[in-house]
């Protein structure tokens, strides 16, 4: 199975930057899609960004131009670089994996990393 461990959350002022990391217990080369979702209090979980095994990326409109998803296959790690953070970006950010591998579950989630944007 796949374990996902996030790190890098914290408190940042508006306009600041953070980088989230997600280390997978499985080679991310073999994972079809990895991504980041977020959930703010009282709101539904929403997609932030995804990256495929082929390197294709996609972003929510609200973060395009500010956030960058990337991967390091040697470290089995997916990153989310967040720049120009806004108060509305505050949420718990979850790493997500959709392996697309027979015998695995359809999806896996990390435990979440809190991001707070406040002055």
C-alpha positions in Angstrom: 0.0 0.0 0.0 1.0 3.7 -0.1 1.8 5.9 2.8 2.0 9.6 2.3 3.7 11.9 4.8 3.3 15.7 4.4 5.6 18.4 5.9 6.2 22.0 5.5 3.0 23.6 6.8 3.0 26.6 9.1 2.2 30.2 9.6 3.0 32.8 7.0 2.1 36.4 6.4 0.0 37.4 3.4 2.3 37.6 0.4 4.7 35.1 1.8 5.8 31.6 0.6 5.8 28.1 1.8 6.8 24.8 0.4 4.9 21.6 1.2 6.5 18.2 0.8 4.9 14.8 0.5 7.0 11.7 0.8 5.5 8.5 -0.6 6.3 5.0 0.6 6.1 3.8 -3.0 8.2 4.8 -5.9 6.3 7.8 -7.3 7.4 6.7 -10.8 4.8 4.0 -10.5 2.0 6.3 -9.2 -0.3 7.5 -12.0 -1.4 10.8 -10.4 -0.3 12.6 -7.4 -1.7 15.8 -6.1 -2.5 18.3 -3.4 -6.0 19.1 -2.1 -7.0 21.5 0.6 -9.9 21.9 3.0 -10.7 25.1 4.9 -13.0 25.1 7.9 -16.6 24.8 6.8 -15.7 24.1 3.2 -15.4 21.0 1.1 -12.1 19.6 0.2 -10.9 21.0 -3.2 -8.3 20.1 -5.7 -5.2 22.4 -5.7 -2.8 20.8 -8.1 -1.9 17.5 -9.7 1.0 16.0 -11.4 1.0 12.8 -13.5 3.6 10.1 -13.8 4.4 11.7 -17.2 5.0 15.1 -15.7 1.8 16.8 -16.8 0.5 19.3 -14.3 -2.8 21.0 -13.7 -4.0 23.6 -11.2 -7.1 25.1 -9.7 -7.8 28.5 -11.2 -7.5 30.1 -7.8 -3.8 29.1 -7.5 -2.6 29.3 -11.1 0.5 31.5 -11.4 1.2 31.3 -7.7 1.6 27.6 -6.9 3.9 25.1 -8.5 3.7 21.3 -8.1 6.8 19.3 -8.8 8.3 16.0 -8.1 11.7 14.4 -7.2 11.6 10.8 -8.3 14.8 9.9 -6.5 13.4 11.1 -3.2 9.9 9.8 -3.9 8.7 13.3 -3.0 6.1 15.7 -4.5 6.3 19.3 -3.6 3.9 22.2 -3.6 5.6 25.6 -3.8 3.1 28.3 -2.7 4.0 31.9 -3.5 2.0 35.1 -2.9 -0.1 33.5 -0.3 -3.5 35.0 0.5 -5.6 34.6 3.6 -8.0 32.5 1.5 -5.3 30.0 0.9 -5.4 29.0 4.6 -6.4 25.4 5.0 -5.3 21.9 5.8 -3.4 20.7 2.7 -3.6 17.0 1.9 -1.3 14.9 -0.3 -3.2 12.6 -2.6 -2.1 9.6 -4.7 -4.0 7.7 -7.3 -1.8 4.8 -8.1 -3.6 3.1 -10.9 -1.9 -0.1 -10.0 -3.7 -3.5 -9.8 -4.0 -4.6 -6.2 -3.8 -1.1 -4.7 -6.7 1.0 -3.6 -8.0 3.7 -6.0 -6.6 6.5 -3.8 -4.6 7.3 -0.7 -4.4 10.4 1.5 -1.8 11.9 3.7 -2.6 13.1 7.2 -2.7 16.8 6.3 -0.5 19.8 6.8 -1.9 23.0 8.3 -1.2 26.3 6.4 -2.2 29.5 8.1 -2.0 32.8 6.3 -2.3 35.7 8.7 -0.6 39.0 9.6 
